[in-house]
Each structure stands twice: as structure tokens, then as C-alpha cells.
Amino acid sequence: MAEIFVKVARLGSRVTEVYLPDSGEATVAAALAAAEVDPGGYDLRVNGAPTTPSAVLADGDVVTLVPPIKGGV
């Protein structure tokens, strides 16, 4: 069975490298579970673009957990 390589990074914390089956079920949620990372309270991004837990990943993608940005002038 083929696998894909994905990095999961939480800003200000660790970067975890995981391998997932390349079966169409290689989702953001699967990568977070494999990396043992709780996404609670974070915005999710893949390669810098906003995403959802159900997004399907490709080989070499980087999943980043970013604290929500609060702004105002």
C-alpha cells in the first residue's frame, strides 16, 4: 500500500512527521490523529491556506495549527 508523507506543525511548538495511507482517506483529521495533536482552539491550514478537518491531503503537504487571529483598530 502506498503512503504519503505529511508534516503537522503547531505554531510555537513541535513539528511532527507522519505517514498516512494514500487511499483517499488521508485527511487533515487523520494527520492530526496520527500526530496526536488536538486542534481545539486553533485555525487549520494546509500549505498556508485555510482548510477543514475533512480536506484530503497530498504527499508533502504541511498541516499547520495557528492560533486564531484577533484584530481591531
Buried (B, 14 or more C-beta within 10 A) or exposed (E): EEEBEBBBBBEEEEEBEBEBEBEEEBBBBBBBBBBEBEBEEBEBBBEEEEBEBEBEBEEEBBBBBBEEEEEEE
